[in-house]
């Protein structure tokens, strides 16, 4: 027998929009624009060395986040050396005590530090690209696994079927062309290492492409630079595949980017959640951002869904690794330092534009506009037909900087009149409530209905608080309606909302430290150097789970010649129309990349549709 309404009693899965925060200000902006969680770097050990934050700022971000039930994650996702283990443990405990709800880590040493009660998320830097790997991480101590960015929807579904761990997926922002945490290219050109938080972005440099005879097939192109991810049209697919957290990349990006990206994805994710009654967002509060988000008008190297529907060409940016922006118009005629175009009115002084000039992507600023004529701050004569892209929209950027988004939690107020007293209970949608009372010393109201309307009006004036009193009701009973002054009602509202905030702040978002399964085993035999084992605790971890004899991680190697410094589903052959799949016995000879004195051999595994980049030397 079906019980009416029973379906409403089933627990609903909580879904999270996760935003980057370069600093405390960006964290607050992300929360105000609707993020359910933010991630930010700690003082040390974060994979974005330039985006570190003090423990005090992490505590302030956590305090602000708690108002809305928003979670704060701290990135400590570099590899750790033996002489840093004690400091890493102290830092992990300090940021957790400051209010971090989870740590995002790469190094397995954290699972050997005795961090009881600390929730750990496996960073994408642990190369989470297979069901076996993700199932292992979910069983050995991680409550959440952050997926590799190059996965297809079909691969994500297979991973979901293999583990009960929460899955976090990047949906927007820069893509590492290499499997995350497995790139050592930066260290072939410099002492800098991505696994130590200081990547020099060697993948964004220009290269020559050579064949086996040394012939230059491509010259001076950014052959490993890929577009930025935009999966905003695929959020429903990811929800149905079982993804819990939807992550925006960008801890080095500015506040304007964070505002626009979070507001854009909040709208789209909410629309998908509304179609799925079994899912609910994981935090509270509705945001009024004060602008209409447009993801095409902030930093982007071009947008791609990458390999979401399988491996394909057309995902790179060979002409430039920088933000090109959106195509606005084409040049009709020009002179030194000016050009004319039909859409000139869309430009304003201060806009950043770029175009191909002499085969090279060139950028400049708009100085002034007059009718169809646009004057720029470089004395260039642009050929007719030149495409003009806007990569900095000054008006939109000014709007983002000037707006002050407000996030508010809806509250219902219930009023009860008693003998000589009035009480008001304020209740939010998350089960928190606060009741305040005051004596009534002014006698009965001469016009009860008018008095009740005044009570509704005054209690609903929540002002600059984080609450919106959206409903005011009155308890049943025969008590007469007292006369209440506006000041008395304002005091009740102020005291009640302050008490409600205090009660909300006492709550701490629940942490979910994983419970290791002692029976689980590392799935790949002896860990090779690409597992980045750089300390004794990480080595002990693998021994505990059947992976004894781990090789020394590449960050401890002085010479990387002959090493595969990049393994990637991106393929230079496929991207440049030279794919060998389906060509039978076609010769699969290597190709070479050259940047200055640095040379790399490209090897192709066509069956697996994978490419390896091997460091040849710097002669």
Backbone torsions as a table, in degrees:
resi	resn	phi	psi	omega
1	UNK	NA	130.0	179.3
2	UNK	-82.0	130.1	177.6
3	UNK	-94.7	124.7	-177.5
4	UNK	-58.4	128.2	177.5
5	UNK	85.4	-0.8	-176.6
6	UNK	-62.6	-31.0	-178.1
7	UNK	-63.7	-24.0	179.7
8	UNK	-72.1	-15.0	-177.4
9	UNK	-87.5	-10.5	-179.8
10	UNK	-71.7	139.0	-179.5
11	UNK	-63.9	140.1	179.6
12	UNK	-100.4	140.7	-178.7
13	UNK	-76.1	131.3	-178.2
14	UNK	-86.3	132.6	-176.7
15	UNK	-116.1	141.1	-169.9
16	UNK	-124.3	130.9	167.0
17	UNK	-97.1	117.8	-171.0
18	UNK	-109.9	123.6	-173.3
19	UNK	-114.9	149.6	176.1
20	UNK	-80.3	153.2	176.6
21	UNK	-141.5	110.9	177.2
22	UNK	-68.1	-33.8	-176.3
23	UNK	-154.7	-176.9	-178.3
24	UNK	-60.7	-41.8	-179.3
25	UNK	-61.6	-44.6	178.4
26	UNK	-65.5	-36.0	178.4
27	UNK	-61.5	-45.7	179.2
28	UNK	-64.2	-39.9	179.1
29	UNK	-63.3	-42.1	179.0
30	UNK	-62.1	-43.2	179.3
31	UNK	-64.3	-45.4	-179.4
32	UNK	-62.0	-31.8	-178.4
33	UNK	-85.8	-2.3	171.1
34	UNK	118.0	9.8	178.6
35	UNK	-66.1	142.7	174.7
36	UNK	-89.6	-16.9	178.1
37	UNK	-158.5	154.9	174.3
38	UNK	-129.5	151.7	173.9
39	UNK	-125.2	137.7	-175.4
40	UNK	-146.9	155.7	-178.2
41	UNK	-78.4	149.5	172.8
42	UNK	-88.5	-173.8	-179.2
43	UNK	-61.7	-29.5	-179.9
44	UNK	-148.4	167.5	171.5
45	UNK	70.9	22.8	175.1
46	UNK	-101.1	147.4	-176.0
47	UNK	-73.2	-5.0	170.6
48	UNK	-119.0	88.0	-173.2
49	UNK	-56.5	-32.9	-177.1
50	UNK	-79.9	0.2	-177.8
51	UNK	-121.5	40.5	177.4
52	UNK	-81.4	156.3	180.0
53	UNK	-136.0	149.5	178.1
54	UNK	-71.6	159.4	176.1
55	UNK	-60.8	-35.9	-179.6
56	UNK	-64.1	-40.7	179.3
57	UNK	-70.4	-34.4	175.4
58	UNK	-63.7	-41.7	178.1
59	UNK	-62.4	-41.0	179.6
60	UNK	-66.6	-39.8	177.8
61	UNK	-64.2	-42.1	-179.9
62	UNK	-65.4	-38.3	178.9
63	UNK	-63.2	-43.3	179.6
64	UNK	-68.9	-40.3	-178.1
65	UNK	-63.2	-35.8	-175.1
66	UNK	-62.3	-26.1	179.1
67	UNK	-56.6	-33.9	-174.3
68	UNK	-111.5	9.0	-176.6
69	UNK	71.3	22.0	178.8
70	UNK	-83.4	141.4	179.5
71	UNK	-97.1	153.3	179.0
72	UNK	-123.4	125.7	178.1
73	UNK	-113.4	140.8	179.6
74	UNK	-112.4	129.0	179.8
75	UNK	-84.5	121.8	171.5
76	UNK	-131.2	56.4	-165.4
77	UNK	-107.3	33.1	167.8
78	UNK	-96.3	165.9	170.1
79	UNK	-77.5	152.2	-174.3
80	UNK	-117.2	138.2	176.2
81	UNK	-91.2	162.7	-175.0
82	UNK	-54.0	-42.5	-176.2
83	UNK	-76.4	0.6	179.2
84	UNK	-109.1	-3.3	-172.8
85	UNK	-60.6	-44.5	-178.9
86	UNK	-63.7	-42.3	179.7
87	UNK	-66.7	-39.1	179.3
88	UNK	-62.2	-41.1	178.9
89	UNK	-65.3	-44.8	178.6
90	UNK	-60.9	-41.5	-179.4
91	UNK	-65.4	-40.5	179.0
92	UNK	-60.1	-43.2	179.8
93	UNK	-69.8	-38.0	-178.4
94	UNK	-65.3	-46.6	-177.3
95	UNK	-71.1	-29.8	175.5
96	UNK	-67.5	-44.2	177.1
97	UNK	-63.8	-29.3	179.3
98	UNK	-74.3	-12.6	176.6
99	UNK	126.4	-1.0	177.4
100	UNK	-62.4	133.1	-178.3
101	UNK	-87.0	-19.9	176.7
102	UNK	-162.1	157.8	174.6
103	UNK	-110.7	135.3	175.0
104	UNK	-97.7	115.6	-171.9
105	UNK	-131.0	153.0	173.1
106	UNK	-105.7	-40.1	-172.1
107	UNK	-78.0	128.1	-180.0
108	UNK	-67.8	-9.2	178.5
109	UNK	-58.5	-31.4	-177.7
110	UNK	-63.2	-24.8	177.7
111	UNK	-79.2	-6.5	179.7
112	UNK	-112.1	7.9	-174.3
113	UNK	-94.0	-1.7	-178.1
114	UNK	69.6	38.8	-179.9
115	UNK	-84.8	66.1	-176.1
116	UNK	-60.2	132.4	177.5
117	UNK	81.7	-2.8	-179.6
118	UNK	-91.5	128.2	178.6
119	UNK	-81.6	130.6	-178.6
120	UNK	-118.4	134.3	174.5
121	UNK	-112.7	134.8	179.3
122	UNK	-79.3	112.1	-178.9
123	UNK	-58.4	153.6	172.2
124	UNK	-58.5	-19.0	178.4
125	UNK	-64.9	-13.0	176.4
126	UNK	-86.8	9.6	173.9
127	UNK	59.3	68.3	-174.6
128	UNK	-94.4	81.1	-170.2
129	UNK	-123.1	1.0	-178.3
130	UNK	-136.8	153.7	176.8
131	UNK	-58.0	-38.3	-178.2
132	UNK	-64.6	-43.9	-177.8
133	UNK	-67.9	-45.0	-177.8
134	UNK	-67.2	-39.9	177.8
135	UNK	-62.4	-40.0	178.2
136	UNK	-62.3	-47.8	-178.6
137	UNK	-64.2	-37.6	178.6
138	UNK	-68.6	-21.4	-178.9
139	UNK	-94.7	-19.2	-172.0
140	UNK	-100.6	-0.5	174.5
141	UNK	144.1	1.1	179.3
142	UNK	-103.1	132.4	177.4
143	UNK	-84.0	-19.7	-179.3
144	UNK	-142.6	145.8	176.8
145	UNK	-123.3	130.2	-179.2
146	UNK	-96.2	119.2	-168.9
147	UNK	-77.2	152.5	173.3
148	UNK	-61.0	142.6	-175.6
149	UNK	-74.7	-18.4	-176.5
150	UNK	-90.0	12.5	-176.9
151	UNK	-79.7	150.6	173.0
152	UNK	-89.3	166.3	176.8
153	UNK	-61.0	-39.5	178.9
154	UNK	-62.7	-39.2	178.7
155	UNK	-67.6	-38.3	178.0
156	UNK	-63.8	-40.2	178.4
157	UNK	-62.2	-40.6	178.6
158	UNK	-64.7	-38.9	178.0
159	UNK	-65.5	-42.7	179.5
160	UNK	-58.9	-37.8	-178.4
161	UNK	-70.5	-16.4	-173.4
162	UNK	-97.3	-9.0	-173.4
163	UNK	-149.3	154.5	173.4
164	UNK	-96.8	-4.9	-179.8
165	UNK	-63.8	150.8	173.1
166	UNK	-63.7	145.0	178.0
167	UNK	-114.3	130.2	177.2
168	UNK	-113.3	136.4	-174.1
169	UNK	-132.7	131.0	172.3
170	UNK	-67.8	134.4	177.6
171	UNK	-121.1	-10.4	-176.2
172	UNK	-155.8	142.7	171.6
173	UNK	113.6	-166.9	-174.2
174	UNK	-63.1	146.4	178.6
175	UNK	-113.7	131.9	169.0
176	UNK	-78.9	120.4	-177.4
177	UNK	-65.9	-27.0	177.5
178	UNK	-90.6	156.6	169.6
179	UNK	-56.6	130.2	-171.7
180	UNK	-60.3	136.3	-180.0
181	UNK	80.7	-3.5	-178.3
182	UNK	-114.2	17.5	-179.3
183	UNK	-104.5	124.7	179.9
184	UNK	-122.7	14.3	-175.0
185	UNK	-63.9	-37.4	179.8
186	UNK	-56.9	-38.4	-177.1
187	UNK	-75.9	-12.9	175.4
188	UNK	-78.1	-19.8	-178.5
189	UNK	-109.7	-12.5	-174.0
190	UNK	-162.1	173.3	173.6
191	UNK	-76.0	-5.4	-173.0
192	UNK	-78.1	143.0	-176.8
193	UNK	-133.8	132.7	174.7
194	UNK	-64.1	-32.2	179.0
195	UNK	-74.8	-6.1	176.1
196	UNK	-115.1	13.4	174.8
197	UNK	84.5	16.7	-174.1
198	UNK	-139.4	50.8	-179.2
199	UNK	-67.9	135.7	178.2
200	UNK	-90.9	2.8	179.4
201	UNK	57.1	53.8	177.0
202	UNK	-60.0	-27.8	-179.7
203	UNK	-66.3	-18.9	-178.8
204	UNK	-91.8	-0.7	-179.1
205	UNK	-79.1	167.5	177.1
206	UNK	-88.9	146.1	-178.8
207	UNK	-137.8	154.4	165.2
208	UNK	-93.9	142.7	175.2
209	UNK	-105.8	124.2	-175.5
210	UNK	-120.3	149.8	173.4
211	UNK	-93.2	-175.6	-174.7
212	UNK	-63.7	-24.0	179.4
213	UNK	-90.7	1.1	-180.0
214	UNK	87.6	6.3	177.8
215	UNK	-73.4	136.8	-179.7
216	UNK	-82.0	114.7	179.5
217	UNK	-88.8	-34.0	175.8
218	UNK	-139.8	139.6	-177.1
219	UNK	-122.5	128.8	172.2
220	UNK	62.0	36.9	-179.5
221	UNK	-109.5	152.3	179.9
222	UNK	-86.4	75.1	-166.5
223	UNK	-73.7	-16.5	179.6
224	UNK	-110.6	3.8	-177.3
225	UNK	-88.5	123.9	-177.5
226	UNK	-111.7	159.4	178.4
227	UNK	-65.4	172.2	177.7
228	UNK	-88.7	148.7	-177.2
229	UNK	-76.7	141.4	171.7
230	UNK	-145.5	100.6	178.8
231	UNK	-107.3	25.4	-176.3
232	UNK	-64.5	-21.2	177.5
233	UNK	-89.2	-1.1	-175.4
234	UNK	-119.3	16.5	-177.2
235	UNK	-63.8	-37.1	178.2
236	UNK	-62.3	-41.0	177.4
237	UNK	-60.5	-42.2	-178.9
238	UNK	-69.6	-38.6	175.4
239	UNK	-59.7	-46.2	-178.6
240	UNK	-68.5	-23.7	177.8
241	UNK	-81.4	-8.6	175.6
242	UNK	99.6	16.8	177.0
243	UNK	-74.8	138.0	-178.6
244	UNK	-96.7	-41.7	-171.7
245	UNK	-121.9	132.2	-176.5
246	UNK	-111.1	111.1	-165.4
247	UNK	-105.6	131.6	174.2
248	UNK	-98.8	128.0	177.5
249	UNK	-79.2	152.9	171.1
250	UNK	138.9	43.0	179.1
251	UNK	-71.1	-9.8	174.8
252	UNK	-101.5	-1.1	-177.3
253	UNK	-86.4	162.1	-174.0
254	UNK	-83.6	176.1	-175.4
255	UNK	-64.8	-35.4	-179.8
256	UNK	-62.1	-42.5	177.0
257	UNK	-60.2	-46.0	-178.4
258	UNK	-60.6	-47.7	-179.9
259	UNK	-57.1	-51.1	-175.1
260	UNK	-65.6	-45.4	-177.4
261	UNK	-65.9	-43.5	-178.8
262	UNK	-65.7	-44.8	-179.9
263	UNK	-63.4	-39.4	178.5
264	UNK	-61.4	-50.5	-177.1
265	UNK	-73.5	-28.0	175.8
266	UNK	-61.5	-45.3	179.3
267	UNK	-59.4	-47.0	-174.6
268	UNK	-73.9	-37.2	178.8
269	UNK	-69.5	-39.8	177.7
270	UNK	-61.4	-38.5	179.2
271	UNK	-64.0	-38.1	178.8
272	UNK	-72.2	-38.2	178.2
273	UNK	-63.6	-36.2	-179.5
274	UNK	-62.4	-24.5	179.4
275	UNK	-86.8	-4.6	-174.5
276	UNK	-129.4	91.5	-175.0
277	UNK	-59.4	-22.3	-179.1
278	UNK	-81.2	-0.9	-178.0
279	UNK	-119.2	148.6	179.8
280	UNK	-147.3	146.8	178.1
281	UNK	-69.0	153.6	-168.1
282	UNK	-91.1	-2.0	178.0
283	UNK	-132.5	176.7	-175.4
284	UNK	-113.3	157.8	172.1
285	UNK	109.8	138.9	176.8
286	UNK	-105.3	136.3	-175.2
287	UNK	-102.7	134.0	168.9
288	UNK	-109.4	101.1	-170.5
289	UNK	-83.6	-19.6	176.5
290	UNK	83.7	8.9	176.8
291	UNK	-154.8	164.5	177.0
292	UNK	-98.3	112.2	-174.9
293	UNK	-65.2	145.9	178.7
294	UNK	-147.4	102.8	-172.8
295	UNK	-66.6	-19.4	179.9
296	UNK	-75.4	-8.5	-173.3
297	UNK	-107.2	10.9	171.7
298	UNK	-124.9	178.7	-169.4
299	UNK	-48.2	127.7	175.3
300	UNK	-162.2	140.9	174.3
301	UNK	-90.5	19.7	-168.9
302	UNK	101.4	150.7	-172.5
303	UNK	-109.6	141.7	179.9
304	UNK	-148.3	150.8	169.8
305	UNK	-91.1	5.6	174.6
306	UNK	54.2	-123.1	-174.8
307	UNK	-105.8	27.8	-176.0
308	UNK	-59.6	-34.6	177.9
309	UNK	-105.1	18.3	-179.3
310	UNK	111.8	166.5	-176.6
311	UNK	-65.0	136.0	-178.8
312	UNK	-157.9	166.2	176.2
313	UNK	-90.6	173.2	175.9
314	UNK	88.3	23.8	-176.7
315	UNK	-111.3	2.1	-174.8
316	UNK	-102.6	170.4	176.3
317	UNK	-126.9	73.6	-171.2
318	UNK	-67.1	-22.1	-176.3
319	UNK	-85.1	-25.7	-179.3
320	UNK	-163.2	146.6	173.9
321	UNK	-93.4	3.7	-174.2
322	UNK	-96.1	171.4	178.5
323	UNK	-72.2	123.6	179.1
324	UNK	-94.8	-35.8	-179.7
325	UNK	88.2	-158.0	-174.9
326	UNK	-104.4	144.1	175.3
327	UNK	-68.0	127.7	-178.0
328	UNK	-109.1	-43.8	-174.6
329	UNK	-162.7	177.7	173.3
330	UNK	-123.7	143.7	-178.9
331	UNK	-68.3	132.6	175.3
332	UNK	-96.2	-46.3	175.1
333	UNK	-152.2	162.4	-175.3
334	UNK	-156.1	168.1	172.4
335	UNK	-144.8	-176.6	-179.0
336	UNK	-60.9	113.0	176.4
337	UNK	82.3	11.2	177.4
338	UNK	-151.7	158.8	171.5
339	UNK	-149.9	161.0	177.8
340	UNK	-117.3	143.0	-177.5
341	UNK	-154.1	152.9	-177.3
342	UNK	-66.1	-25.0	-177.2
343	UNK	-104.2	30.4	-176.3
344	UNK	-59.8	-31.1	-176.7
345	UNK	-65.1	-17.8	180.0
346	UNK	-77.7	-12.9	179.1
347	UNK	-91.5	151.9	171.9
348	UNK	-135.1	156.0	176.8
349	UNK	-55.0	135.5	-178.2
350	UNK	101.8	-14.5	175.7
351	UNK	-61.9	143.1	172.8
352	UNK	-97.0	131.7	179.7
353	UNK	-129.2	160.5	174.9
354	UNK	-147.7	161.9	-173.9
355	UNK	-166.4	160.7	174.0
356	UNK	-83.6	124.8	-178.4
357	UNK	-134.1	113.1	-176.3
358	UNK	65.5	29.7	-180.0
359	UNK	80.7	1.1	-178.4
360	UNK	-118.1	133.8	176.9
361	UNK	-67.4	125.4	-174.4
362	UNK	-125.7	141.3	-179.7
363	UNK	-121.8	154.1	176.6
364	UNK	-161.0	-175.2	178.8
365	UNK	-118.6	152.4	172.8
366	UNK	-81.1	126.2	177.6
367	UNK	-88.3	-46.3	178.9
368	UNK	-160.6	161.7	176.2
369	UNK	-126.0	145.7	178.9
370	UNK	-149.0	103.2	-175.6
371	UNK	64.0	-124.0	179.4
372	UNK	-90.1	1.2	-174.7
373	UNK	-100.4	135.4	179.4
374	UNK	-121.3	123.5	177.3
375	UNK	-99.1	134.6	-178.7
376	UNK	-115.5	167.4	-173.7
377	UNK	-94.9	26.3	172.3
378	UNK	-134.9	140.5	-177.6
379	UNK	-82.9	67.8	179.9
380	UNK	-112.9	146.2	173.8
381	UNK	-108.5	109.2	-174.6
382	UNK	-87.3	130.5	178.7
383	UNK	-61.7	146.7	175.4
384	UNK	-57.7	139.9	-178.9
385	UNK	92.4	-6.1	178.8
386	UNK	-63.1	129.5	176.7
387	UNK	-75.9	131.4	178.7
388	UNK	-109.6	121.6	178.1
389	UNK	-107.6	143.6	174.2
390	UNK	-104.9	117.4	178.9
391	UNK	-108.3	-0.2	170.3
392	UNK	-145.2	114.0	-178.9
393	UNK	-98.0	99.7	-171.7
394	UNK	-63.0	-42.0	-179.5
395	UNK	-62.6	-45.2	-179.0
396	UNK	-66.8	-40.3	179.2
397	UNK	-64.0	-41.2	177.5
398	UNK	-62.3	-38.5	178.8
399	UNK	-63.9	-44.9	179.9
400	UNK	-62.1	-40.2	-178.5
401	UNK	-71.3	-30.3	-174.8
402	UNK	-87.7	-24.1	-177.8
403	UNK	-75.3	149.7	177.7
404	UNK	-122.9	87.6	-178.6
405	UNK	-56.8	146.5	178.0
406	UNK	-124.4	130.8	176.4
407	UNK	-112.8	130.3	-175.4
408	UNK	-134.3	143.9	177.2
409	UNK	-97.5	127.8	179.7
410	UNK	-71.8	136.4	-177.1
411	UNK	-131.7	139.9	173.3
412	UNK	-105.7	136.5	178.9
413	UNK	-112.0	130.5	178.3
414	UNK	-116.7	123.6	-173.8
415	UNK	-107.6	133.8	177.0
416	UNK	-128.2	131.5	176.3
417	UNK	-102.0	130.6	176.5
418	UNK	-123.9	-169.1	178.9
419	UNK	-71.5	103.8	175.8
420	UNK	74.6	15.6	-178.8
421	UNK	-152.6	158.0	173.6
422	UNK	-130.0	139.0	175.9
423	UNK	-128.4	147.3	179.6
424	UNK	-130.0	128.9	175.3
425	UNK	-108.3	122.4	176.5
426	UNK	-101.3	129.6	-175.8
427	UNK	-134.4	128.6	176.5
428	UNK	-91.8	-177.2	-177.9
429	UNK	-87.4	5.7	-177.2
430	UNK	-113.2	15.1	175.4
431	UNK	91.0	2.9	178.7
432	UNK	-92.4	142.0	177.4
433	UNK	-147.4	157.8	177.1
434	UNK	-146.4	134.9	-179.2
435	UNK	-117.6	131.8	177.0
436	UNK	-127.3	151.7	-178.0
437	UNK	-134.8	159.8	176.9
438	UNK	-154.1	148.6	178.4
439	UNK	-71.9	152.5	175.1
440	UNK	-110.4	109.3	-174.0
441	UNK	-116.0	13.3	-172.5
442	UNK	-109.4	7.3	179.9
443	UNK	80.4	-174.7	-176.9
444	UNK	-79.4	149.3	177.2
445	UNK	-73.5	137.3	178.8
446	UNK	-71.2	-33.1	179.8
447	UNK	-122.5	85.7	-173.4
448	UNK	-54.5	-45.5	-177.0
449	UNK	-64.0	-38.7	178.3
450	UNK	-67.5	-36.0	178.8
451	UNK	-65.5	-41.7	179.1
452	UNK	-62.2	-37.6	178.3
453	UNK	-66.9	-36.9	176.3
454	UNK	-64.5	-40.9	177.7
455	UNK	-59.9	-46.1	178.7
456	UNK	-57.8	-47.0	-176.6
457	UNK	-62.9	-46.7	-175.5
458	UNK	-70.5	-39.1	-179.9
459	UNK	-70.1	-25.5	-178.9
460	UNK	-81.4	-8.7	-178.7
461	UNK	-84.4	77.7	-175.5
462	UNK	-81.6	-5.6	170.1
463	UNK	58.9	-131.7	-175.3
464	UNK	-94.6	21.2	175.6
465	UNK	-78.1	177.2	177.0
466	UNK	-89.5	10.9	-177.2
467	UNK	-114.0	148.4	167.3
468	UNK	-118.9	114.6	176.4
469	UNK	-80.3	101.5	-171.7
470	UNK	-94.8	-12.1	-177.0
471	UNK	-150.0	133.7	175.0
472	UNK	-127.1	120.0	179.9
473	UNK	-122.2	163.2	-177.7
474	UNK	-123.2	134.0	-179.2
475	UNK	-67.6	152.1	178.1
476	UNK	-72.8	154.1	178.9
477	UNK	150.0	166.6	-176.3
478	UNK	-97.4	6.3	-178.1
479	UNK	-64.1	141.6	179.5
480	UNK	-73.6	154.6	-179.4
481	UNK	-80.4	120.8	-179.8
482	UNK	-81.0	162.6	172.3
483	UNK	-84.3	126.9	-179.2
484	UNK	-126.4	131.4	177.7
485	UNK	-77.0	154.6	179.7
486	UNK	-58.4	-38.4	-179.1
487	UNK	-64.1	-37.4	179.1
488	UNK	-67.6	-41.7	177.7
489	UNK	-66.2	-40.2	178.8
490	UNK	-62.6	-39.2	179.4
491	UNK	-66.2	-40.8	176.7
492	UNK	-60.9	-46.3	-179.9
493	UNK	-63.1	-46.6	-178.0
494	UNK	-61.6	-47.6	-178.8
495	UNK	-66.1	-41.1	-178.4
496	UNK	-65.6	-42.8	-179.4
497	UNK	-71.4	-33.2	175.4
498	UNK	-64.5	-40.9	179.0
499	UNK	-68.9	-37.3	177.1
500	UNK	-62.7	-41.9	177.4
501	UNK	-62.5	-42.8	179.2
502	UNK	-59.6	-40.3	-179.2
503	UNK	-70.5	-37.5	176.4
504	UNK	-64.3	-38.8	-177.2
505	UNK	-70.4	-21.3	177.8
506	UNK	-73.2	-22.4	178.4
507	UNK	-74.4	142.7	172.6
508	UNK	-116.2	132.6	175.6
509	UNK	-53.4	138.0	-176.2
510	UNK	-67.4	138.5	175.6
511	UNK	-99.9	150.9	-175.4
512	UNK	-127.7	68.0	176.0
513	UNK	-63.5	131.8	-177.4
514	UNK	-72.9	152.6	176.8
515	UNK	-104.5	108.5	-176.5
516	UNK	-59.5	141.0	175.1
517	UNK	-95.2	110.2	-175.7
518	UNK	-63.8	-15.5	-178.3
519	UNK	-88.4	-11.0	-176.8
520	UNK	-72.3	154.2	-177.3
521	UNK	-134.7	143.2	174.4
522	UNK	-58.7	127.3	-167.6
523	UNK	-82.5	-4.5	-171.2
524	UNK	-118.5	28.4	177.0
525	UNK	73.0	-128.1	179.7
526	UNK	-85.4	122.7	179.9
527	UNK	-60.9	128.4	178.3
528	UNK	-87.4	-177.0	-173.3
529	UNK	-64.7	-22.0	-179.4
530	UNK	-73.5	-8.9	174.6
531	UNK	-79.4	-2.0	170.4
532	UNK	60.0	46.0	176.2
533	UNK	-83.1	110.2	-174.7
534	UNK	-124.3	11.8	-180.0
535	UNK	-155.6	167.2	-173.8
536	UNK	-68.9	-32.5	-179.0
537	UNK	-70.9	-39.0	176.7
538	UNK	-63.5	-39.6	177.8
539	UNK	-62.8	-41.1	178.6
540	UNK	-64.3	-37.8	178.0
541	UNK	-57.3	-51.1	-177.8
542	UNK	-65.3	-35.4	176.1
543	UNK	-61.7	-39.2	-178.7
544	UNK	-65.0	-28.7	-177.0
545	UNK	-112.0	29.4	170.5
546	UNK	84.8	13.3	-179.3
547	UNK	-114.6	48.2	-178.9
548	UNK	-66.0	156.6	178.2
549	UNK	78.7	26.3	-177.4
550	UNK	-57.1	137.9	177.9
551	UNK	-71.6	155.0	178.0
552	UNK	-68.9	130.6	-177.6
553	UNK	-61.5	151.9	-175.6
554	UNK	-63.2	-21.6	178.6
555	UNK	-70.7	-8.9	174.3
556	UNK	-101.2	0.2	179.6
557	UNK	-89.1	136.3	178.7
558	UNK	-83.6	-30.1	-174.3
559	UNK	-126.4	122.4	-177.6
560	UNK	-108.3	13.6	177.0
561	UNK	-63.4	132.1	-177.9
562	UNK	86.0	-1.6	-178.5
563	UNK	-92.4	141.2	170.7
564	UNK	-71.8	102.7	-175.3
565	UNK	-90.8	-2.8	177.0
566	UNK	-158.5	131.6	172.6
567	UNK	-126.7	127.7	-166.9
568	UNK	-151.2	146.6	171.3
569	UNK	-75.8	-11.3	174.5
570	UNK	-74.1	138.3	-176.7
571	UNK	-130.4	123.5	178.9
572	UNK	-63.4	-37.7	177.8
573	UNK	-62.1	-51.8	-178.5
574	UNK	-59.1	-43.6	-175.6
575	UNK	-66.7	-26.2	-176.0
576	UNK	-111.4	23.8	173.7
577	UNK	72.3	24.9	-178.6
578	UNK	-120.2	24.4	-176.9
579	UNK	-61.4	138.3	-177.8
580	UNK	-102.9	-2.6	-178.6
581	UNK	-64.8	137.8	178.9
582	UNK	78.1	9.6	-178.5
583	UNK	-105.2	23.9	174.0
584	UNK	59.4	-121.5	-175.4
585	UNK	-88.8	22.9	180.0
586	UNK	-56.1	139.8	-177.9
587	UNK	-63.7	128.8	-179.4
588	UNK	-106.9	52.7	-179.4
589	UNK	-67.8	148.4	178.0
590	UNK	-65.2	160.4	166.9
591	UNK	-115.4	169.7	-179.4
592	UNK	-128.5	145.5	169.4
593	UNK	-108.3	141.3	178.5
594	UNK	-135.4	128.3	173.6
595	UNK	-129.6	107.4	-175.5
596	UNK	59.5	-124.0	-179.3
597	UNK	-91.5	0.9	-176.4
598	UNK	-95.0	132.5	-176.6
599	UNK	-126.9	139.7	-178.5
600	UNK	-134.9	137.4	177.1
601	UNK	-95.4	133.2	178.0
602	UNK	-101.5	123.3	177.4
603	UNK	-114.9	144.0	-170.6
604	UNK	-123.4	123.4	173.5
605	UNK	-103.9	92.2	-171.9
606	UNK	-71.5	-29.6	178.0
607	UNK	-63.8	-43.8	179.2
608	UNK	-86.7	-6.2	-176.2
609	UNK	55.1	55.1	-177.2
610	UNK	-132.2	153.8	175.9
611	UNK	-126.2	140.8	175.0
612	UNK	-116.5	139.7	176.4
613	UNK	-111.9	116.4	-175.7
614	UNK	-110.1	128.5	-179.7
615	UNK	-74.4	121.5	-179.6
616	UNK	-92.2	-35.1	180.0
617	UNK	150.8	179.9	-177.1
618	UNK	-130.8	40.6	-179.3
619	UNK	-76.7	NA	NA
